[in-house]
Amino acid sequence: MTGYLSPVWFHVTDIQVEKGEGCWVYSTDGTKYLDFTSGIAVTSTGHCHPKVVKAIQDQAQQFIHAQVNCYTHNLMQPLADELESITPEGIDTFYYANSGAEATEGAVKLAKQVTKRPNIIVFNGSFHGRTHMAMAMTTSKTGYRSGHAPLPSGVYISPFPSPLGSDQEREESIDACLAQLDYVLNSQTSPAETAAIIIEPEQGEGGYAPAPKRFLEGLVSRCKEHGIMFVADEVQSGFGRTGKFFTVDHYGIKPDILVMAKGIASGFPFSAIGANKSLMDQWPVGSHGGTYGGNPIGCAAALATIEIMKDPSFLENVQQRGEQLRNGLRELAEKYPLIGDVRGYGLMVAAEFLEPGTKKPDAKVCAHVISHCREQSNVLMMNAGTWGNNIRFMPPLVVNEEEISIALNAVSNALAAY
Ligand SMILES: Cc1ncc(COP(=O)(O)O)c(C=O)c1O
């Protein structure tokens, strides 16, 4: 009898892999690919970093499933200590889960418990996950939502500043978006009914667009004024991806609640919610939980990941390689005006394809570049954005100068062939 795999997964490639090492993956047919997807911004320390592999192997021999309601284990507290040392000031208490969606949902539950309010505000282009509540919070593409209605209520959507245009246009977009948020607070969900404002400090799935500092500050001041929780979803933009541990660190912004996943454990399924103890203490015992959260192998992988990232050369590399990548893409944009914008912090970089001289998305050239890079140069990339017209560059954070050059050459060759 044949078993089948659900067709619901979309596939970027049909490559079957059997081994990963650093920035490279090896397929079962013996081909070697440079992986600029990192399994969607996950394998932060590279595929199978020896320290992470060893931590997982050692822990697997000790205990695989030390269920947190039945007993505790000896890695939960050390991980909380480490997380406290790298997260923004004020975040000192942690809840562990397994995926990004589970953590964003948990953050909403925590915000509701603390504020005793029912509603939340998210932004256009957001991606917070694919479970029902996270889907209701996700607006990057209708494809995630359609066919699944009704979605949970109490989610209000406000515009996100456009990353495109002149400095003046972008400043005007910030003003317009803050005005629109005030309108939402006056017309749809009053502050007294709003538990949280949730934002990705650099949007991921929505198109690798950093939220401007002035916009985030505007959100924080409204949250402070009205006792609304400011939640930073750093599932994709956290854990060194943007050259600091968290994207909010670029701006000195301190969220009330911080959501972490993806890069946290170098690929082992693990996520976490961080908040101040005074907030977490208001989460009634037993009102939230999960069978696998706080898994000891996940904790071991996260501890090893943090140890690797704490070496100052690690984040320095992210910053330097990010600059190399952005500079290289900007040079290409001069030659090929099909690249309409290059943006993003650290190694969370987008090249947005637009019809030259316009803001009209061009998904066709984006798809061509991605498939040309894969087929002709063995470099793996993915798109992002509502229109699918951005390449999101998200290599493992240990990527070196030569590997960035390989990817830039691949993009250059693809554009030359268009
Ligand atoms: C910002 C953000 N939040 C939440 C999620 C959901 O994470 P997961 O796919 O682990 O549920 C993602 C996944 O891409 C994400 O980028």
The ligand as a Tripos MOL2 file, in Angstrom:
@<TRIPOS>MOLECULE
LIG
   16    16     1     0     0
SMALL
NO_CHARGES

@<TRIPOS>ATOM
      1 C1          6.9720   36.8970   12.3630 C.3       1 LIG1
      2 C2          6.4440   35.4930   12.4220 C.ar      1 LIG1
      3 N1          5.5820   35.1540   13.4040 N.ar      1 LIG1
      4 C3          5.0910   33.9060   13.5130 C.ar      1 LIG1
      5 C4          5.4240   32.9270   12.6000 C.ar      1 LIG1
      6 C5          4.8490   31.5570   12.7400 C.3       1 LIG1
      7 O1          5.8470   30.6410   13.0850 O.3       1 LIG1
      8 P1          5.6130   29.0740   12.8860 P.3       1 LIG1
      9 O2          5.6290   28.8280   11.4140 O.co2     1 LIG1
     10 O3          6.7690   28.4630   13.6120 O.co2     1 LIG1
     11 O4          4.3170   28.7490   13.5060 O.co2     1 LIG1
     12 C6          6.3210   33.2220   11.5680 C.ar      1 LIG1
     13 C7          6.6810   32.1940   10.5750 C.2       1 LIG1
     14 O5          7.1900   32.4510    9.5100 O.2       1 LIG1
     15 C8          6.8290   34.5390   11.4670 C.ar      1 LIG1
     16 O6          7.6790   34.8880   10.4870 O.3       1 LIG1
@<TRIPOS>BOND
     1     1     2 1
     2     2     3 ar
     3     2    15 ar
     4     3     4 ar
     5     4     5 ar
     6     5     6 1
     7     5    12 ar
     8     6     7 1
     9     7     8 1
    10     8     9 2
    11     8    10 1
    12     8    11 1
    13    12    13 1
    14    12    15 ar
    15    13    14 2
    16    15    16 1
@<TRIPOS>SUBSTRUCTURE
     1 LIG1         1 GROUP 0 **** ****
